[in-house]
Amino acid sequence: MPAPDAAAPVLRRAALADLDPRTLYLLAKLRQDVFSLEQKAPDPDLDGRDLEPTTTLMWLELPSPPASAADLPGTPVAHLRVLRESDGTVRIGRMAVHAEHRKSGYGRQLMTAAIAVARELAPAAEVHINAQAYLERWYASMGFATVSEVFLEAGIEHVAMVLRHPQV
């Protein structure tokens, strides 16, 4: 059996209350770097949903050695959250991949893991996302179907998409 890739990122998941201060800071910084600084989203990222006890935060972090001078061991390179909605559905949101690590497959790896967590939390529930419109085909390749016209969210074009539980 081959040895695991030492440079492969490690998948993590936790509720906000279970995070250490360094990890919380680094996740917030990643979201700030992507949404506020890079994408110039005018809406606040911190909306209170991370505080909900049923929210699961997920991220990929780099092991040592660091991939670049800017990355330290344990640095998140991709992040999202999984929310339980009051209507029984699951929502995946706040997907952020650090600019230096895009096209690495980390986004797909994290989204695939999030879909598995959604199925674990609510096996028959629909999974909802608001996808940036330019990523619509990428999400469709994972089974999501578009269910809305293009709309603006945080000043960026999005489409609502849903992943339905396969009928058995």
FIKOLSE-856985 format. One record per residue: residue number from 1; chain; x, y negated, z negated of N, C-alpha, C in turn. Coordinates in pm, 1 decimal, decimal comma, always signed. Atoms other than C-alpha are relative to their C-alpha. Layout:
NODE  num  chaine        nX        nY        nZ       caX       caY       caZ        cX        cY        cZ
NODE  NUM       A         X         Y         Z         X         Y         Z         X         Y         Z
...
***
This chain:
NODE  num  chaine        nX        nY        nZ       caX       caY       caZ        cX        cY        cZ
NODE    1       A     +84,8    +118,3      +0,0      +0,0      +0,0      +0,0     +88,6    -123,7      +0,0
NODE    2       A     -87,3    +117,1      -7,3    +154,1    -335,7    +101,1     -19,1     -90,1    -120,8
NODE    3       A      +6,6     +95,3    +112,0    +235,9    -591,1    -167,0     -84,0    -119,5     +40,7
NODE    4       A     +77,4    +118,8     -33,9      -1,0    -888,9    -188,3     +92,5    -114,0     +41,4
NODE    5       A     -74,8    +115,8     -47,4    +117,0   -1204,2     -12,5     +18,0     -97,6    -115,6
NODE    6       A     -27,8     +87,8    +113,5    +287,9   -1415,3    -281,0     -43,9    -143,3     +26,4
NODE    7       A     +40,3    +136,5     -32,0    +191,9   -1733,8     -94,7    -150,3     -13,4     +16,7
NODE    8       A    +145,2      +5,4     -18,5    -177,5   -1641,3     -62,1     -64,1     -70,2    -118,6
NODE    9       A     +65,6     +68,3    +111,5    -406,1   -1864,2    -266,5     -82,0     +97,6     -84,0
NODE   10       A     +73,7     -80,9     +96,3    -580,7   -1722,5    -570,3    -140,4     -57,3     -13,9
NODE   11       A    +138,8     +42,3     +15,7    -961,3   -1735,8    -591,6     -31,7     -12,6    -148,5
NODE   12       A     +41,3     +24,4    +138,7   -1093,0   -1884,5    -916,4    -146,6     -40,1      -1,2
NODE   13       A    +137,7     +45,7     +18,4   -1443,2   -1945,1   -1050,0     -23,6     -20,0    -148,5
NODE   14       A     +28,0     +30,3    +139,9   -1572,2   -2098,8   -1371,4    -113,0    -101,6      -8,9
NODE   15       A     +90,5    +110,0     +31,9   -1838,7   -2314,4   -1527,4     +86,3    -118,3     -43,7
NODE   16       A     -75,1    +119,7     +36,1   -1729,5   -2671,4   -1593,0     +48,6      +7,1    -145,0
NODE   17       A     -34,8      -6,6    +142,0   -1729,7   -2609,8   -1970,1    +118,6     +91,7     -27,5
NODE   18       A    -108,5     -94,9     +19,6   -1471,5   -2334,7   -1924,1    +132,2     -44,1     +63,1
NODE   19       A    -122,0     +48,1     -65,4   -1215,1   -2544,8   -1735,8     +92,6     -68,0     -98,5
NODE   20       A     -97,4     +76,2     +77,4    -894,6   -2670,2   -1890,4     +10,1    -139,8     +62,0
NODE   21       A      -4,7    +137,8     -51,8    -835,0   -3046,6   -1853,6     +80,1     -16,0    +128,5
NODE   22       A     -82,3     +12,9    -120,9    -560,0   -3005,6   -1588,9     -77,1     +46,8    +122,7
NODE   23       A     +75,8     -52,9    -113,8    -778,6   -2790,5   -1362,7    -115,4     -92,6     +34,6
NODE   24       A    +109,8     +93,8     -24,3   -1076,3   -3024,5   -1404,2     +50,5    -123,9     +73,0
NODE   25       A     -58,5    +117,4     -63,8    -856,6   -3320,5   -1313,5     +35,5     +29,2    +145,5
NODE   26       A     -43,7     -31,9    -136,0    -710,8   -3145,3   -1006,7    -117,6     +25,9     +94,3
NODE   27       A    +119,2     -18,9     -83,8   -1055,6   -3039,0    -878,7     -64,6    -134,3     +32,2
NODE   28       A     +57,7    +133,0     -23,0   -1189,9   -3393,1    -924,4     +87,3     -79,5     +97,0
NODE   29       A     -90,9     +71,3     -90,7    -880,7   -3531,2    -749,8     -14,1     +50,9    +143,3
NODE   30       A     +18,2     -55,1    -134,6    -924,1   -3294,3    -454,5    -127,0     -55,8     +62,8
NODE   31       A    +125,9     +53,8     -53,3   -1286,1   -3402,8    -412,0     +12,5    -149,3     +27,9
NODE   32       A     -20,4    +143,3     -23,2   -1188,4   -3769,4    -449,3     +83,5     -22,8    +125,7
NODE   33       A     -86,7     +17,0    -116,7    -909,1   -3733,1    -192,8     -76,2     +26,2    +130,0
NODE   34       A     +70,8     -36,3    -122,6   -1137,7   -3564,5     +62,4    -120,1     -92,1     +22,8
NODE   35       A    +125,8     +71,7     -22,2   -1473,1   -3738,4      +9,8     +16,4    -151,4      -4,8
NODE   36       A      -7,9    +145,8     +17,1   -1383,0   -4087,7    -113,5    +109,8     -63,2     +84,6
NODE   37       A    -111,8     +63,9     -68,6   -1041,2   -4161,6     +31,3      +5,7     +33,9    +148,5
NODE   38       A     -12,0     -40,5    -139,8   -1033,7   -3958,6    +353,6    -127,1     -28,2     +79,5
NODE   39       A    +125,3     +13,3     -74,9   -1401,1   -3952,8    +456,6     -73,5    -130,4     -29,7
NODE   40       A     +57,0    +130,4     +36,8   -1485,4   -4286,4    +291,6    -149,4      +7,5     -32,2
NODE   41       A    +140,6     -17,9     +37,5   -1816,6   -4151,7    +158,3     -36,9    -105,9    -104,1
NODE   42       A     +36,4    +106,8     +93,8   -1996,0   -4441,5     -14,0     -78,8     +49,6    -122,0
NODE   43       A     +77,8     -52,6    +112,8   -2208,6   -4219,7    -241,2     +93,8     +58,7    -104,9
NODE   44       A     -85,9     -58,0    +103,5   -2066,8   -4112,1    -576,2      +2,2    +152,3      +9,6
NODE   45       A     -15,8    -145,4      -1,6   -1931,4   -3757,9    -580,1     -54,3     +60,4    -129,3
NODE   46       A     +43,7     -51,6    +129,7   -2002,6   -3710,8    -949,7    -147,7     -33,5     -19,3
NODE   47       A    +145,0     +19,3      +3,2   -2378,6   -3660,9    -954,1     -67,2     +69,0    -118,6
NODE   48       A     +56,0     -67,8    +116,2   -2422,6   -3468,3   -1279,3     -26,1    +148,2     +20,0
NODE   49       A     +32,3    -141,5     -26,1   -2483,9   -3131,9   -1109,3    +109,7     +94,9     -48,1
NODE   50       A    -108,5     -85,4     +50,1   -2142,1   -2998,3   -1211,8     -20,6     +33,9    -147,6
NODE   51       A     +23,2     -19,4    +143,1   -2257,0   -3030,5   -1575,1    -107,6    +103,9     -30,5
NODE   52       A    +108,0     -96,2     +24,6   -2553,2   -2795,2   -1530,8     +59,3    +135,3     -38,1
NODE   53       A     -59,0    -125,4     +47,8   -2491,8   -2469,8   -1718,5      -2,8    +113,8    +102,1
NODE   54       A      +5,6    -106,1    -101,5   -2585,3   -2258,1   -1412,7     +88,4     -28,7    +121,0
NODE   55       A     -89,4     +33,2    -111,2   -2335,6   -2431,8   -1182,0    +129,4     +79,5     -11,4
NODE   56       A    -126,8     -72,2      -7,7   -2039,5   -2221,7   -1073,7     +93,9     -79,2     +89,3
NODE   57       A    -104,1     +65,0     -79,1   -1727,1   -2404,5    -957,5     +93,1    +107,6     +51,2
NODE   58       A     -90,2     -97,3     -60,7   -1506,2   -2211,1    -720,0    +110,9     -75,4     +71,7
NODE   59       A    -110,5     +62,7     -69,0   -1165,2   -2291,3    -580,8    +108,1    +103,0     +31,3
NODE   60       A    -120,8     -75,4     -33,1    -854,1   -2150,5    -420,7    +117,5     -83,2     -47,2
NODE   61       A    -117,9     +72,7     +46,0    -528,2   -2243,3    -586,3    +125,5     +71,5     +44,1
NODE   62       A    -127,3     -54,3     -44,9    -170,5   -2195,6    -481,9     +76,1     +61,7    -116,4
NODE   63       A     -91,2     -55,7    +100,0     +51,6   -1959,3    -676,5    +137,8     -63,1     +20,3
NODE   64       A    -134,1     +48,2     -30,1    +420,1   -2034,9    -705,2     +63,3     +97,4     +99,1
NODE   65       A     -52,5    +134,8     -10,0    +626,5   -2111,9    -512,8     -94,9     -92,0     +75,9
NODE   66       A     +89,9     +93,9     -67,5    +454,8   -2428,2    -391,5     +17,4      +2,4    +152,0
NODE   67       A      -1,7      +0,2    -146,4    +363,1   -2453,4     -22,9     +67,7    -124,1     +56,1
NODE   68       A     -65,0    +123,0     -45,0    +488,7   -2810,8      +6,2     +41,9     -78,8    -123,0
NODE   69       A     -48,7     +80,5    +112,9    +655,2   -3072,7    -207,0    -114,5     -61,3     -79,4
NODE   70       A    +114,5     +61,8     +67,0    +311,9   -3219,7    -288,6     -80,6    +100,2     -82,5
NODE   71       A     +77,8    -103,6     +68,1    +172,2   -2887,8    -414,4     +80,4     +62,5    -113,3
NODE   72       A     -58,9     -69,1    +113,2    +251,4   -2747,0    -756,0     -73,9    +130,6     -20,3
NODE   73       A     +73,9    -123,2     +28,7    +165,4   -2395,0    -867,4    -129,9     -31,9     -73,9
NODE   74       A    +129,8     +25,0     +61,6    -201,1   -2382,8    -962,9     -76,4    -115,7     +59,9
NODE   75       A     +68,1    +112,4     -64,1    -293,7   -2671,4    -731,9    -114,9     +49,9     +86,6
NODE   76       A    +111,4     -38,9     -86,9    -642,5   -2632,2    -580,9     +19,6     -54,8    +141,1
NODE   77       A      -9,4     +42,4    -139,6    -637,3   -2642,7    -200,4    -137,2      +0,4     +67,0
NODE   78       A    +137,7      -2,4     -51,7   -1009,6   -2574,2    -144,6     -92,4     +16,4    -120,2
NODE   79       A     +90,6      +2,2    +115,0   -1310,1   -2621,1    -370,4    -144,0     -12,3     +49,1
NODE   80       A    +143,1     +18,9     -21,9   -1689,8   -2595,2    -374,2     -73,8     +32,5    -128,3
NODE   81       A     +81,8     -36,5    +115,6   -1976,7   -2547,0    -615,5    -122,7     +75,6     +46,9
NODE   82       A    +118,8     -79,5     -25,7   -2265,2   -2301,7    -628,6    -103,0     -40,3    -104,6
NODE   83       A    +105,5     +50,2     +87,8   -2590,2   -2437,4    -773,1    -122,3     +89,7      +4,8
NODE   84       A    +130,3     -67,5      +6,2   -2901,6   -2255,6    -888,5    -105,9    -109,6      +3,9
NODE   85       A    +105,1    +100,4     -14,3   -3205,3   -2456,9    -774,9    -126,0     +45,3     -73,2
NODE   86       A    +122,2     -30,6     +75,9   -3535,9   -2477,3    -962,3    -100,2     +81,4     +82,1
NODE   87       A     +92,6     -76,3     -84,3   -3719,0   -2324,5    -662,1     +46,6    +143,6     +24,5
NODE   88       A     -50,1    -136,4     -14,8   -3511,6   -2003,8    -687,2    +107,3     +15,8    +105,3
NODE   89       A    -105,0      -8,2    -101,2   -3276,9   -2081,0    -399,5    +135,8     -29,3     -64,5
NODE   90       A    -136,5     +31,6     +41,1   -2901,4   -2118,4    -427,8     +52,3    -102,8     +98,8
NODE   91       A     -58,4    +103,5     -85,9   -2717,8   -2423,3    -292,5    +151,0      +1,8     -16,2
NODE   92       A    -145,7     +13,3      -0,3   -2352,3   -2432,5    -195,6     +30,2    -140,4     +50,2
NODE   93       A     -30,1    +136,4     -40,0   -2207,6   -2780,1    -177,5    +136,8     -46,1     -46,7
NODE   94       A    -126,1     +65,0     +34,4   -1915,2   -3014,6    -223,5    +121,2     +80,0     +47,8
NODE   95       A    -111,4     -73,3     -60,3   -1696,3   -2800,7      +2,7    +107,4     -99,9     +40,6
NODE   96       A    -112,1     +88,7     -31,8   -1357,4   -2969,9     +22,2    +125,5     +84,9     +17,9
NODE   97       A    -128,7     -64,8     -24,2   -1034,3   -2842,5    +174,8    +102,2    -110,8     +20,8
NODE   98       A    -104,1    +101,9     -11,4    -719,2   -3048,1    +133,3     +46,7      -8,7    +145,0
NODE   99       A     -34,4     +23,8    -140,5    -616,2   -3202,5    +466,6    +119,5     +82,4     +46,5
NODE  100       A    -119,5     -75,3     -39,0    -275,2   -3028,5    +468,2     -26,0    +149,6     +14,2
NODE  101       A     +27,4    -143,4      -0,1    -444,2   -2689,8    +432,9    -118,2     +38,8     +88,5
NODE  102       A    +107,1     -33,8     -93,1    -719,9   -2711,1    +694,2     +56,4     +86,4    +112,7
NODE  103       A     -37,4     -93,5    -107,1    -711,3   -2454,9    +974,1     +83,7    +115,7     -54,5
NODE  104       A     -76,0    -107,7     +63,2    -553,3   -2212,4    +724,4     -86,6    +122,2     -26,9
NODE  105       A     +91,9    -107,2     +34,0    -863,3   -1998,1    +681,6     -50,5      -8,6    -142,7
NODE  106       A     +40,1     +11,4    +140,6    -903,8   -2114,9    +322,1    -147,3     -37,1     -14,1
NODE  107       A    +141,1     +38,1      +7,4   -1242,9   -2274,4    +388,1     -91,1    +120,1     +19,8
NODE  108       A     +79,7    -120,6     -26,4   -1385,2   -1953,3    +534,2     +13,6     +99,2    -116,2
NODE  109       A     -21,9     -90,8    +112,5   -1229,6   -1747,1    +255,0     -83,1     -43,8    -120,6
NODE  110       A     +74,2     +50,4    +114,7   -1386,8   -1970,1      -9,8    -149,8      +7,2     +23,6
NODE  111       A    +142,7      -6,2     -29,4   -1725,6   -1990,7    +162,9     -50,2    +144,1      -5,5
NODE  112       A     +38,4    -141,1      +6,7   -1737,0   -1612,2    +202,4     -12,7     +45,4    -145,3
NODE  113       A      +7,0     -34,2    +142,6   -1663,8   -1575,2    -168,9    -121,7     -65,5     -65,6
NODE  114       A    +115,6     +69,7     +57,1   -1932,6   -1832,5    -252,4    -130,9     +67,9     +39,9
NODE  115       A    +119,2     -73,3     -43,6   -2191,4   -1643,5     -46,3     -14,9    +126,8     -83,9
NODE  116       A      +5,1    -120,2     +84,6   -2100,8   -1329,2    -241,8     -46,9     -34,7    -140,9
NODE  117       A     +44,9     +43,6    +133,7   -2146,4   -1518,7    -570,4    -147,9     -33,8      +4,0
NODE  118       A    +142,3     +32,1     -13,4   -2482,0   -1650,9    -447,8     -83,7    +127,5      -0,8
NODE  119       A     +71,0    -128,6      -3,5   -2591,4   -1292,6    -373,0      +1,5     +67,7    -137,2
NODE  120       A     -11,3     -55,1    +135,3   -2468,7   -1185,3    -717,4     -98,8     -69,0     -94,7
NODE  121       A     +86,6     +77,8     +89,1   -2664,4   -1465,2    -890,1    -148,0     +20,4     +30,6
NODE  122       A    +140,2     -10,8     -42,7   -2986,4   -1427,5    -688,9      -2,9     +81,6    +129,1
NODE  123       A     -18,5     -86,7    -117,1   -2972,8   -1126,8    -453,9     -94,5     -25,1    +117,3
NODE  124       A     +95,3     +18,4    -109,7   -3285,3   -1209,3    -251,4     -19,1    -147,0     +39,0
NODE  125       A     +22,0    +143,1     -21,9   -3255,7   -1589,9    -256,3     +63,1     -49,8    +129,3
NODE  126       A     -61,3     +71,3    -111,0   -3194,4   -1811,5     +42,5    +115,9     -83,5     -54,1
NODE  127       A    -113,6     +84,6     +34,0   -2862,9   -1996,4     +37,9      -7,9    -123,6     +88,6
NODE  128       A     +14,2    +125,9     -72,7   -2889,2   -2363,0    +137,9    +130,3     -79,7      -4,4
NODE  129       A    -111,8     +93,9      -6,8   -2620,0   -2605,7    +249,9     -44,1    -121,8     +79,6
NODE  130       A      +6,2    +115,9     -88,2   -2606,6   -2955,0    +392,0    +138,2      -8,2     +62,5
NODE  131       A    -128,5     -10,0     -68,7   -2330,0   -2910,8    +647,1     +29,7    -126,9     +77,1
NODE  132       A     -37,4    +108,9     -89,6   -2138,5   -3188,9    +811,0     -25,3     +48,7    +141,7
NODE  133       A     +49,8     -41,0    -131,5   -2277,5   -3184,6   +1163,5    +109,7     +58,6     +88,7
NODE  134       A    -105,3     -51,4     -87,3   -1942,0   -3126,3   +1330,9     +42,0    +142,2     -38,3
NODE  135       A     -32,5    -135,8     +44,2   -1907,7   -2801,5   +1128,8    -117,4     +96,6     +16,6
NODE  136       A    +120,2     -82,1     -15,2   -2250,5   -2664,6   +1228,4     +32,4    +136,9     +61,1
NODE  137       A     -33,5    -128,9     -63,9   -2107,2   -2394,7   +1458,5     +84,1     +88,3     -91,8
NODE  138       A     -83,9     -75,1     +93,3   -1851,0   -2293,3   +1196,5     -87,1     +69,8    -104,5
NODE  139       A     +90,9     -60,9     +97,7   -2124,3   -2234,5    +936,9     -91,0    +103,1     +67,0
NODE  140       A     +83,7     -96,1     -72,6   -2341,4   -2062,3   +1198,5     +75,0    +132,1     +18,9
NODE  141       A     -79,1    -122,8     -17,4   -2056,4   -1814,6   +1251,1      -0,9     +87,0    -125,4
NODE  142       A     +11,6     -76,8    +124,5   -2112,9   -1707,5    +888,6    -144,4     +38,1     -30,2
NODE  143       A    +138,6     -42,1     +16,3   -2484,9   -1652,8    +939,0     -98,3    -108,4     -36,2
NODE  144       A     +91,3    +109,3     +33,6   -2629,5   -1994,6    +851,7     -75,4     -45,3    +124,7
NODE  145       A     +83,7     +51,8    -109,3   -2915,9   -2124,5   +1066,9     -36,4    -144,7     -30,3
NODE  146       A     +35,4    +141,4     +15,6   -2984,8   -2493,5   +1122,7    -150,3     -12,5     -14,4
NODE  147       A    +143,2     +16,1     +26,5   -3321,7   -2601,5    +983,2     -42,1    -146,8      -3,0
NODE  148       A     +36,3    +141,2      -2,5   -3315,4   -2979,3   +1033,1     +67,9     -68,6    +117,7
NODE  149       A     -69,1     +89,0     -92,6   -3226,2   -3256,3   +1268,7    +118,6     -60,8     -75,0
NODE  150       A    -113,4     +69,0     +61,2   -2909,3   -3456,0   +1202,9     -52,7    -112,2     -89,8
NODE  151       A     +33,9    +108,3     +92,7   -2936,5   -3689,0    +901,5    +129,2     -50,8     -62,6
NODE  152       A    -116,9     +57,2     +66,3   -2697,5   -3917,3    +716,6      -2,3     +33,5    -147,8
NODE  153       A     -21,4     -22,1    +142,3   -2565,8   -3813,2    +377,3    +139,0     -53,9     -30,1
NODE  154       A    -127,3     +64,3     +33,9   -2291,5   -4022,4    +218,2     +62,4     -66,1    +122,3
NODE  155       A     -48,0     +68,1    -118,7   -2266,1   -4206,3    +550,0     +56,5     +92,1    +106,7
NODE  156       A     -55,2     -98,9     -93,3   -2173,0   -3884,3    +734,7    -114,7     +83,3     +56,5
NODE  157       A    +104,2     -82,2     -61,2   -2388,1   -3689,1    +982,4      +3,8    +142,3     -54,9
NODE  158       A     +16,0    -134,1     +55,3   -2517,5   -3363,9    +829,4    -119,9     +68,2     +64,7
NODE  159       A    +118,9     -78,3     -33,0   -2763,7   -3086,9    +911,6     -25,8     +95,4    -116,8
NODE  160       A     +36,3    -100,4    +100,1   -2953,0   -2868,8    +664,9      +7,8    +136,5     +65,0
NODE  161       A     -13,7    -135,9     -51,8   -2873,8   -2501,2    +708,8     -38,8     +97,3    -110,0
NODE  162       A     +41,1    -101,0     +97,0   -2996,2   -2183,1    +542,3     +53,0    +137,0     +42,9
NODE  163       A     -40,9    -138,9     -19,3   -2864,9   -1829,9    +505,9    -106,9     +83,1     -69,3
NODE  164       A    +108,2     -79,3     +56,4   -3154,6   -1593,2    +458,6     +50,9    +138,5     -35,4
NODE  165       A     -36,6    -134,8     +43,2   -3125,3   -1263,2    +275,9     -43,5     +97,6    +108,7
NODE  166       A     +39,5     -94,6    -103,9   -3119,1    -984,7    +531,3    -111,0     +93,5     -50,8
NODE  167       A    +109,3     -91,7     +37,2   -3436,6    -775,2    +527,0     +52,4    +142,2      +3,9
NODE  168       A     -48,6    -137,9      +9,6   -3361,8    -422,9    +415,8    -109,1     +95,8     +39,3
***
